[in-house]
């Protein structure tokens, strides 16, 4: 993976099997030339000449199934290692995944007045007359769980998240709204924060429970934001997003399953031949021109 952290360009790669990390390497570009920070093959590793002294703390501590990046971030004061480690720890957000409670993440973001204003401005684009939202995050003892869990959870703290939505004519709690609106609140607060912080957002099936117009607007906003380093990487089954007015050609990738191995081929649109610059990408994809198309059996028709 090639990535940027604090204005520096880094490269990190690894390979592993069931027993160990087979290979691992970290490098960066302090100028036009690529410089090695460390290289590793199983338990044997070496740091670049500039880092030999600082890397001494790692000697004898590396385990075959652990990452050298993690060890070096904890045991050395090498700035470049720390920055690379923090990129993976803090700057990549995966959905679904951590944090498990995205409603809590969203609630905490919407407690910020600037964030709330951005949130309301976004949903007003779709005709919503939402005037205000009051998020509440409460720590409480988990005492109302099923009997079988009471002993296990006794005295442990949980988090209760609530949203009170104020419309022009009435107010109601988020749990009374549709699944689509609930998903929007779960999703949009964190997404706005990711854009503001310049993080990388990785999402499986971006369109899940959200209206196509909202998804289109999210993609537009992400691609049209010239002030943020944020990046969104997502999978989708929504062919309406195959539109060169929304995304560049090099941003569109396809996956095609190999029935014999159950592995997937991943390839980019620019890799394909005979694709015109003004081509209707959606129409060509549905016709099967690019492959990666689900073939429905005649027995299902």
VOBA-1610 file (N, C-alpha, C; in pm, whole numbers, padded with zeros to 5 digits, always signed):
BEGIN
Unk+00085-00119+00000Unk+00000+00000+00000Unk+00089+00124+00000Unk+00054+00218-00089Unk+00120+00348-00092Unk+00025+00448-00028Unk+00071+00524+00069Unk-00017+00617+00138Unk+00060+00740+00182Unk-00014+00841+00229Unk+00047+00966+00273Unk+00010+00994+00418Unk+00107+01039+00494Unk+00083+01076+00634Unk+00168+01198+00665Unk+00103+01303+00712Unk+00171+01429+00747Unk+00261+01480+00634Unk+00208+01469+00511Unk+00280+01522+00396Unk+00390+01432+00343Unk+00411+01314+00402Unk+00514+01221+00354Unk+00449+01101+00285Unk+00515+01053+00182Unk+00468+00937+00107Unk+00536+00811+00160Unk+00455+00711+00194Unk+00505+00586+00249Unk+00463+00466+00163Unk+00540+00360+00177Unk+00503+00232+00116Unk+00516+00122+00219Unk+00410+00042+00236Unk+00414-00068+00333Unk+00354-00192+00268Unk+00421-00305+00288Unk+00370-00430+00233Unk+00401-00547+00324Unk+00318-00649+00317Unk+00343-00771+00394Unk+00277-00889+00326Unk+00324-01007+00357Unk+00259-01132+00317Unk+00269-01227+00436Unk+00170-01313+00451Unk+00168-01402+00566Unk+00098-01532+00530Unk+00119-01634+00613Unk+00050-01762+00598Unk-00011-01799+00733Unk-00053-01923+00749Unk-00119-01964+00873Unk-00027-01959+00995Unk+00104-01962+00971Unk+00198-01975+01083Unk+00274-01847+01117Unk+00298-01764+01018Unk+00387-01651+01045Unk+00370-01540+00942Unk+00434-01427+00972Unk+00448-01320+00874Unk+00568-01357+00787Unk+00543-01380+00659Unk+00649-01427+00570Unk+00742-01314+00527Unk+00683-01200+00491Unk+00761-01085+00448Unk+00693-00958+00495Unk+00773-00854+00519Unk+00719-00725+00561Unk+00822-00618+00527Unk+00776-00505+00478Unk+00869-00398+00445Unk+00803-00262+00461Unk+00882-00164+00499Unk+00835-00026+00514Unk+00939+00067+00454Unk+00892+00162+00373Unk+00982+00259+00312Unk+00910+00393+00301Unk+00983+00497+00265Unk+00921+00627+00241Unk+01007+00707+00144Unk+00954+00820+00100Unk+01022+00904+00003Unk+01055+01038+00067Unk+01174+01052+00128Unk+01211+01181+00188Unk+01236+01287+00080Unk+01266+01241-00041Unk+01282+01330-00158Unk+01235+01251-00279Unk+01303+01257-00388Unk+01263+01182-00507Unk+01301+01035-00500Unk+01393+01000-00411Unk+01440+00863-00400Unk+01370+00788-00287Unk+01341+00662-00310Unk+01277+00578-00209Unk+01382+00530-00108Unk+01352+00542+00021Unk+01445+00503+00126Unk+01383+00391+00211Unk+01461+00289+00239Unk+01414+00176+00319Unk+01418+00210+00468Unk+01307+00182+00536Unk+01304+00194+00682Unk+01334+00060+00744Unk+01267-00047+00698Unk+01304-00183+00739Unk+01255-00283+00635Unk+01321-00397+00634Unk+01281-00512+00552Unk+01285-00636+00639Unk+01191-00727+00617Unk+01182-00845+00702Unk+01146-00967+00618Unk+01210-01078+00649Unk+01172-01209+00596Unk+01160-01304+00715Unk+01037-01338+00750Unk+01005-01417+00869Unk+01070-01353+00993Unk+01161-01422+01063Unk+01218-01367+01185Unk+01345-01286+01161Unk+01389-01279+01037Unk+01511-01206+01003Unk+01474-01068+00949Unk+01530-00963+01007Unk+01494-00830+00962Unk+01616-00738+00971Unk+01606-00628+00897Unk+01712-00527+00900Unk+01651-00390+00877Unk+01701-00292+00952Unk+01657-00155+00934Unk+01754-00081+00843Unk+01708+00025+00781Unk+01795+00108+00698Unk+01907+00167+00781Unk+02013+00210+00713Unk+02132+00258+00782Unk+02103+00375+00876Unk+02004+00456+00843Unk+01973+00573+00927Unk+01903+00536+01057Unk+01858+00409+01067Unk+01776+00370+01182Unk+01838+00257+01265Unk+01961+00223+01239Unk+02024+00109+01306Unk+02027+00125+01457Unk+02065+00243+01504Unk+02077+00264+01648Unk+01942+00257+01718Unk+01839+00325+01659Unk+01707+00326+01723Unk+01641+00189+01723Unk+01676+00106+01623Unk+01611-00024+01609Unk+01664-00129+01706Unk+01766-00097+01782Unk+01826-00196+01872Unk+01725-00246+01976Unk+01628-00164+02010Unk+01528-00205+02110Unk+01440-00320+02064Unk+01439-00346+01933Unk+01355-00455+01879Unk+01425-00591+01887Unk+01555-00591+01913Unk+01631-00715+01910Unk+01578-00815+02012Unk+01548-00936+01964Unk+01501-01044+02050Unk+01355-01035+02089Unk+01284-00935+02042Unk+01145-00915+02083Unk+01044-00955+01976Unk+01089-00972+01853Unk+00997-00998+01743Unk+00949-01143+01744Unk+00817-01162+01737Unk+00757-01294+01726Unk+00714-01320+01583Unk+00716-01446+01543Unk+00694-01479+01403Unk+00554-01442+01353Unk+00458-01438+01444Unk+00320-01407+01403Unk+00279-01264+01436Unk+00377-01177+01467Unk+00349-01038+01498Unk+00414-00947+01394Unk+00359-00828+01379Unk+00412-00733+01282Unk+00530-00655+01340Unk+00633-00641+01259Unk+00748-00559+01298Unk+00705-00412+01307Unk+00611-00370+01223Unk+00563-00232+01229Unk+00507-00199+01367Unk+00428-00289+01422Unk+00370-00268+01554Unk+00478-00267+01662Unk+00569-00363+01655Unk+00677-00371+01754Unk+00762-00246+01751Unk+00803-00203+01632Unk+00892-00088+01620Unk+00823+00041+01663Unk+00692+00050+01642Unk+00619+00169+01685Unk+00617+00180+01836Unk+00617+00066+01906Unk+00612+00066+02052Unk+00750+00070+02116Unk+00850+00019+02048Unk+00980+00002+02112Unk+01087+00100+02064Unk+01058+00179+01961Unk+01158+00274+01911Unk+01098+00415+01908Unk+01184+00512+01884Unk+01138+00651+01870Unk+01156+00697+01726Unk+01145+00605+01631Unk+01159+00640+01489Unk+01031+00709+01443Unk+01041+00834+01407Unk+00924+00914+01371Unk+00848+00853+01253Unk+00921+00809+01152Unk+00855+00756+01032Unk+00778+00628+01063Unk+00830+00544+01152Unk+00758+00422+01190Unk+00629+00459+01264Unk+00640+00556+01355Unk+00523+00599+01431Unk+00415+00654+01339Unk+00453+00733+01240Unk+00356+00791+01148Unk+00287+00683+01065Unk+00365+00586+01016Unk+00306+00477+00937Unk+00211+00395+01022Unk+00250+00365+01145Unk+00166+00288+01235Unk+00035+00361+01263Unk+00043+00492+01288Unk-00076+00570+01320Unk-00169+00583+01200Unk-00115+00578+01079Unk-00201+00580+00961Unk-00297+00461+00963Unk-00243+00342+00990Unk-00327+00221+00992Unk-00417+00219+01115Unk-00370+00273+01225Unk-00448+00270+01349Unk-00560+00372+01351Unk-00535+00491+01295Unk-00630+00601+01311Unk-00693+00652+01182Unk-00624+00638+01071Unk-00669+00704+00948Unk-00749+00615+00854Unk-00762+00487+00884Unk-00845+00397+00804Unk-00968+00361+00885Unk-01084+00388+00830Unk-01210+00357+00896Unk-01286+00259+00808Unk-01322+00143+00864Unk-01387+00037+00788Unk-01532+00023+00834Unk-01623+00019+00737Unk-01766+00001+00769Unk-01820-00118+00688Unk-01888-00215+00745Unk-01906-00230+00890Unk-01777-00278+00956Unk-01761-00246+01081Unk-01638-00279+01153Unk-01627-00189+01272Unk-01505-00160+01315Unk-01485-00069+01427Unk-01506+00075+01382Unk-01572+00160+01458Unk-01634+00125+01587Unk-01762+00045+01567Unk-01792-00047+01659Unk-01909-00131+01645Unk-02038-00050+01653Unk-02040+00051+01736Unk-02161+00131+01754Unk-02146+00262+01677Unk-02188+00262+01551Unk-02175+00382+01469Unk-02275+00488+01510Unk-02385+00449+01574Unk-02479+00548+01625Unk-02413+00633+01734Unk-02333+00569+01818Unk-02261+00643+01922Unk-02160+00737+01859Unk-02087+00687+01760Unk-01990+00768+01686Unk-02060+00892+01628Unk-02175+00870+01565Unk-02250+00979+01504Unk-02302+01076+01609Unk-02354+01023+01719Unk-02408+01108+01825Unk-02300+01201+01880Unk-02183+01148+01903Unk-02074+01230+01959Unk-02031+01337+01859Unk-02034+01305+01730Unk-02000+01404+01629Unk-02103+01516+01623Unk-02231+01479+01635Unk-02338+01577+01622Unk-02353+01666+01746Unk-02277+01639+01849Unk-02274+01729+01964Unk-02193+01854+01932Unk-02115+01849+01826Unk-02039+01965+01780Unk-02129+02049+01689Unk-02144+02178+01718Unk-02237+02264+01646Unk-02203+02276+01498Unk-02074+02283+01465Unk-02034+02292+01325Unk-02068+02164+01250Unk-02045+02050+01315Unk-02078+01922+01254Unk-02229+01909+01233Unk-02307+01951+01333Unk-02452+01944+01321Unk-02501+02030+01205Unk-02444+02147+01190Unk-02484+02236+01082Unk-02457+02173+00946Unk-02341+02109+00933Unk-02307+02040+00808Unk-02403+01925+00782Unk-02435+01851+00887Unk-02527+01738+00877Unk-02665+01785+00829Unk-02719+01889+00892Unk-02851+01940+00855Unk-02852+01995+00713Unk-02743+02062+00675Unk-02734+02117+00540Unk-02737+02004+00436Unk-02673+01894+00467Unk-02670+01782+00374Unk-02809+01722+00355Unk-02879+01693+00464Unk-03009+01626+00450Unk-03118+01721+00399Unk-03098+01852+00413Unk-03195+01947+00358Unk-03194+01943+00205Unk-03082+01895+00147Unk-03075+01883+00002Unk-03178+01785-00053Unk-03228+01697+00033Unk-03322+01595-00012Unk-03465+01623+00034Unk-03492+01750+00066Unk-03627+01789+00099Unk-03669+01765+00241Unk-03579+01724+00328Unk-03614+01703+00468Unk-03639+01837+00537Unk-03741+01843+00623Unk-03767+01965+00699Unk-03720+01952+00844Unk-03619+01869+00865Unk-03561+01853+00999Unk-03501+01986+01043Unk-03543+02035+01158Unk-03498+02164+01210Unk-03378+02148+01303Unk-03382+02043+01385Unk-03274+02025+01483Unk-03270+01877+01523Unk-03156+01837+01574Unk-03139+01702+01627Unk-03065+01712+01759Unk-03116+01642+01859Unk-03054+01642+01991Unk-03002+01502+02021Unk-02872+01480+02009Unk-02815+01350+02042Unk-02786+01339+02191Unk-02795+01218+02244Unk-02766+01195+02384Unk-02693+01063+02399Unk-02580+01065+02465Unk-02502+00944+02492Unk-02491+00929+02643Unk-02543+00818+02694Unk-02549+00799+02839Unk-02480+00669+02878Unk-02388+00677+02974Unk-02327+00558+03031Unk-02421+00501+03136Unk-02444+00372+03130Unk-02533+00314+03231Unk-02494+00169+03258Unk-02531+00119+03375Unk-02504-00019+03411Unk-02600-00109+03334Unk-02547-00214+03276Unk-02629-00306+03198Unk-02704-00399+03292Unk-02826-00362+03328Unk-02903-00442+03423Unk-03031-00499+03363Unk-03062-00462+03238Unk-03187-00508+03178Unk-03162-00609+03065Unk-03051-00680+03075Unk-03019-00780+02975Unk-03086-00913+03010Unk-03087-01010+02914Unk-03143-01142+02945Unk-03079-01203+03069Unk-03158-01284+03140Unk-03112-01342+03267Unk-02980-01415+03250Unk-02964-01483+03140Unk-02842-01562+03119Unk-02716-01476+03112Unk-02733-01344+03088Unk-02616-01257+03076Unk-02593-01170+03198Unk-02687-01171+03291Unk-02679-01078+03405Unk-02552-01097+03486Unk-02518-01223+03516Unk-02398-01248+03596Unk-02273-01200+03524Unk-02271-01225+03392Unk-02153-01187+03314Unk-02138-01036+03304Unk-02251-00966+03293Unk-02248-00822+03272Unk-02260-00741+03399Unk-02277-00808+03513Unk-02303-00739+03638Unk-02203-00626+03665Unk-02257-00506+03680Unk-02173-00393+03714Unk-02098-00332+03598Unk-02108-00389+03478Unk-02035-00336+03364Unk-02113-00219+03302Unk-02038-00126+03244Unk-02098-00008+03187Unk-02132-00031+03040Unk-02250+00016+03001Unk-02290+00015+02862Unk-02318+00158+02817Unk-02349+00173+02691Unk-02376+00305+02635Unk-02515+00305+02574Unk-02597+00398+02615Unk-02730+00417+02557Unk-02726+00542+02471Unk-02767+00527+02345Unk-02762+00637+02250Unk-02904+00670+02205Unk-02939+00797+02210Unk-03071+00841+02166Unk-03059+00967+02082Unk-03150+00982+01986Unk-03159+01104+01907Unk-03304+01152+01913Unk-03322+01277+01947Unk-03454+01339+01939Unk-03453+01430+01818Unk-03543+01402+01724Unk-03548+01475+01598Unk-03662+01577+01602Unk-03631+01701+01572Unk-03730+01808+01573Unk-03760+01850+01429Unk-03881+01819+01383Unk-03928+01864+01254Unk-04013+01991+01273Unk-04057+02050+01165Unk-04134+02175+01176Unk-04265+02155+01252Unk-04329+02040+01232Unk-04462+02019+01290Unk-04463+01928+01412Unk-04359+01852+01434Unk-04359+01756+01544Unk-04217+01712+01577Unk-04203+01634+01683Unk-04074+01575+01723Unk-04093+01427+01748Unk-03988+01348+01726Unk-03994+01206+01753Unk-03853+01153+01772Unk-03845+01031+01829Unk-03716+00967+01850Unk-03673+00893+01723Unk-03542+00881+01706Unk-03489+00817+01585Unk-03542+00674+01570Unk-03559+00603+01682Unk-03606+00464+01675Unk-03746+00452+01615Unk-03819+00564+01608Unk-03952+00564+01547Unk-03946+00589+01396Unk-03827+00621+01346Unk-03810+00647+01204Unk-03789+00517+01126Unk-03787+00527+00994Unk-03766+00411+00908Unk-03622+00362+00917Unk-03600+00241+00869Unk-03464+00184+00870Unk-03369+00270+00787Unk-03420+00330+00678Unk-03335+00414+00594Unk-03288+00539+00666Unk-03379+00604+00741Unk-03341+00725+00816Unk-03244+00688+00928Unk-03269+00576+00995Unk-03179+00533+01101Unk-03039+00506+01046Unk-03034+00444+00929Unk-02905+00416+00867Unk-02834+00547+00830Unk-02910+00647+00785Unk-02851+00775+00749Unk-02785+00840+00870Unk-02850+00833+00986Unk-02792+00890+01107Unk-02671+00809+01153Unk-02676+00679+01135Unk-02566+00592+01174Unk-02443+00619+01088Unk-02467+00656+00964Unk-02364+00659+00862Unk-02307+00799+00836Unk-02396+00899+00835Unk-02357+01030+00785Unk-02267+01107+00881Unk-02294+01101+01012Unk-02209+01170+01108Unk-02063+01126+01098Unk-02037+00994+01106Unk-01899+00949+01091Unk-01839+00985+00956Unk-01919+00978+00848Unk-01866+01008+00715Unk-01821+01154+00705Unk-01899+01245+00760Unk-01861+01386+00759Unk-01732+01407+00837Unk-01719+01338+00950Unk-01597+01348+01030Unk-01477+01294+00953Unk-01496+01183+00883Unk-01388+01124+00803Unk-01342+01220+00695Unk-01437+01288+00632Unk-01402+01385+00529Unk-01326+01503+00589Unk-01369+01550+00705Unk-01303+01664+00769Unk-01161+01629+00813Unk-01142+01507+00860Unk-01013+01466+00914Unk-00918+01411+00807Unk-00967+01396+00685Unk-00881+01347+00577Unk-00844+01200+00591Unk-00937+01118+00638Unk-00910+00976+00658Unk-00950+00894+00534Unk-00922+00765+00540Unk-00960+00674+00432Unk-01078+00591+00480Unk-01188+00597+00406Unk-01311+00528+00442Unk-01329+00408+00350Unk-01337+00288+00411Unk-01355+00165+00334Unk-01491+00107+00372Unk-01578+00089+00273Unk-01716+00051+00300Unk-01760-00062+00208Unk-01818-00164+00267Unk-01875-00274+00189Unk-02023-00246+00165Unk-02062-00240+00038Unk-02200-00213-00002Unk-02248-00078+00051Unk-02196+00026-00008Unk-02227+00163+00033Unk-02376+00193+00029Unk-02447+00128-00063Unk-02588+00162-00084Unk-02684+00097+00014Unk-02636+00016+00106Unk-02722-00059+00197Unk-02812+00033+00279Unk-02945+00019+00262Unk-03048+00092+00337Unk-03051+00241+00306Unk-02976+00288+00207Unk-02977+00430+00176Unk-03035+00456+00037Unk-03104+00565+00021Unk-03165+00599-00106Unk-03056+00627-00211Unk-03077+00584-00337Unk-02976+00606-00442Unk-02935+00752-00457Unk-03029+00846-00438Unk-02995+00988-00451Unk-02897+01032-00343Unk-02909+00974-00224Unk-02817+01007-00114Unk-02679+00953-00145Unk-02674+00829-00194Unk-02545+00770-00229Unk-02476+00853-00337Unk-02552+00893-00438Unk-02495+00973-00546Unk-02438+01104-00492Unk-02510+01166-00400Unk-02464+01293-00343Unk-02338+01273-00259Unk-02330+01161-00186Unk-02212+01131-00105Unk-02089+01116-00195Unk-02105+01042-00305Unk-01994+01022-00399Unk-01954+01155-00462Unk-02052+01236-00499Unk-02024+01368-00557Unk-01945+01455-00460Unk-01991+01458-00336Unk-01925+01542-00235Unk-01782+01497-00211Unk-01762+01367-00207Unk-01627+01313-00183Unk-01534+01348-00298Unk-01579+01326-00421Unk-01494+01354-00537Unk-01478+01504-00562Unk-01576+01583-00520Unk-01570+01726-00546Unk-01501+01807-00439Unk-01463+01742-00328Unk-01398+01812-00218Unk-01249+01828-00248Unk-01209+01949-00279Unk-01070+01975-00318Unk-00982+02013-00199Unk-01043+02030-00082Unk-00966+02074+00034Unk-00932+01960+00129Unk-00988+01842+00105Unk-00966+01729+00196Unk-00885+01619+00127Unk-00802+01552+00205Unk-00726+01438+00154Unk-00803+01307+00172Unk-00928+01318+00219Unk-01007+01197+00245Unk-01027+01117+00117Unk-01036+00986+00135Unk-01058+00896+00023Unk-01164+00794+00063Unk-01252+00761-00031Unk-01356+00663-00006Unk-01338+00546-00102Unk-01326+00427-00046Unk-01313+00304-00124Unk-01432+00216-00088Unk-01517+00186-00184Unk-01638+00111-00150Unk-01675+00011-00259Unk-01747-00093-00217Unk-01807-00185-00312Unk-01954-00149-00326Unk-02012-00183-00440Unk-02152-00151-00462Unk-02211-00243-00569Unk-02342-00266-00560Unk-02416-00335-00664Unk-02502-00237-00743Unk-02490-00108-00710Unk-02572-00004-00774Unk-02507+00038-00905Unk-02561-00008-01017Unk-02501+00023-01147Unk-02518+00169-01186Unk-02610+00242-01120Unk-02627+00384-01151Unk-02502+00464-01115Unk-02416+00409-01030Unk-02293+00477-00993Unk-02184+00461-01099Unk-02210+00378-01199Unk-02116+00364-01311Unk-02139+00480-01408Unk-02094+00596-01367Unk-02121+00720-01439Unk-01994+00804-01437Unk-01943+00838-01554Unk-01819+00915-01560Unk-01839+01061-01520Unk-01964+01102-01498Unk-01988+01234-01440Unk-01972+01231-01288Unk-01973+01111-01230Unk-01954+01095-01085Unk-01810+01060-01050Unk-01748+00975-01129Unk-01615+00923-01096Unk-01526+00922-01220Unk-01397+00929-01197Unk-01300+00917-01306Unk-01292+00771-01350Unk-01242+00750-01468Unk-01227+00614-01522Unk-01138+00527-01431Unk-01029+00586-01379Unk-00935+00507-01299Unk-00990+00475-01160Unk-01106+00535-01123Unk-01166+00505-00994Unk-01262+00387-01000Unk-01293+00341-01119Unk-01390+00233-01136Unk-01318+00100-01155Unk-01347+00005-01066Unk-01288-00128-01070Unk-01399-00233-01070Unk-01367-00350-01124Unk-01462-00460-01130Unk-01403-00583-01062Unk-01488-00667-01008Unk-01445-00797-00957Unk-01523-00906-01028Unk-01454-01013-01060Unk-01519-01126-01126Unk-01476-01256-01059Unk-01573-01335-01019Unk-01546-01459-00946Unk-01500-01569-01041Unk-01398-01644-00997Unk-01354-01762-01072Unk-01420-01885-01010Unk-01511-01948-01081Unk-01584-02061-01022Unk-01495-02177-00980Unk-01382-02196-01048Unk-01297-02311-01017Unk-01222-02297-00886Unk-01185-02174-00849Unk-01105-02152-00727Unk-01178-02069-00622Unk-01293-02012-00659Unk-01369-01922-00572Unk-01287-01797-00535Unk-01187-01766-00614Unk-01111-01642-00596Unk-01170-01536-00689Unk-01135-01412-00665Unk-01190-01303-00745Unk-01080-01227-00817Unk-01102-01199-00944Unk-01013-01112-01020Unk-01058-00968-01000Unk-00962-00880-00979Unk-00990-00738-00960Unk-00917-00661-01070Unk-00990-00582-01147Unk-00928-00509-01256Unk-00997-00374-01275Unk-00920-00276-01323Unk-00970-00140-01338Unk-01023-00117-01479Unk-01115-00024-01491Unk-01172+00010-01621Unk-01066+00048-01724Unk-00962+00130-01688Unk-00862+00167-01789Unk-00781+00049-01842Unk-00784-00065-01773Unk-00709-00182-01820Unk-00778-00250-01938Unk-00906-00219-01958Unk-00983-00283-02063Unk-00962-00212-02197Unk-00962-00290-02304Unk-00942-00233-02437Unk-01076-00191-02498Unk-01065-00102-02595Unk-01181-00059-02675Unk-01292+00002-02590Unk-01253+00084-02492Unk-01350+00158-02413Unk-01336+00306-02451Unk-01438+00360-02516Unk-01432+00498-02562Unk-01443+00595-02445Unk-01388+00713-02461Unk-01392+00813-02355Unk-01533+00862-02326Unk-01620+00858-02429Unk-01757+00903-02411Unk-01856+00787-02395Unk-01803+00670-02362Unk-01888+00549-02355Unk-01982+00554-02235Unk-02102+00500-02254Unk-02197+00485-02144Unk-02154+00362-02064Unk-02084+00387-01953Unk-02021+00278-01876Unk-02127+00183-01820Unk-02234+00238-01768Unk-02340+00154-01711Unk-02399+00061-01816Unk-02433+00116-01931Unk-02495+00037-02038Unk-02401-00073-02087Unk-02274-00039-02103Unk-02176-00138-02150Unk-02154-00248-02047Unk-02155-00210-01918Unk-02138-00310-01813Unk-02255-00408-01812Unk-02379-00355-01818Unk-02497-00441-01814Unk-02501-00534-01935Unk-02447-00488-02048Unk-02445-00573-02168Unk-02340-00684-02159Unk-02255-00678-02055Unk-02153-00782-02037Unk-02020-00751-02101Unk-02001-00629-02150Unk-01878-00594-02222Unk-01755-00602-02134Unk-01769-00569-02005Unk-01654-00566-01915Unk-01639-00692-01830Unk-01729-00788-01845Unk-01728-00902-01755Unk-01781-00862-01619Unk-01744-00938-01514Unk-01783-00906-01375Unk-01933-00890-01361Unk-02010-00966-01440Unk-02155-00953-01439Unk-02217-01083-01390Unk-02314-01072-01300Unk-02383-01190-01249Unk-02467-01251-01360Unk-02442-01376-01393Unk-02516-01445-01498Unk-02630-01524-01435Unk-02753-01483-01463Unk-02870-01546-01405Unk-02909-01668-01485Unk-02933-01780-01416Unk-02971-01904-01483Unk-03109-01892-01544Unk-03131-01964-01656Unk-03261-01964-01722Unk-03371-02017-01630Unk-03333-02102-01533Unk-03433-02160-01445Unk-03492-02056-01349Unk-03426-01939-01336Unk-03475-01834-01248Unk-03560-01731-01320Unk-03570-01747-01453Unk-03647-01649-01530Unk-03791-01696-01546
//
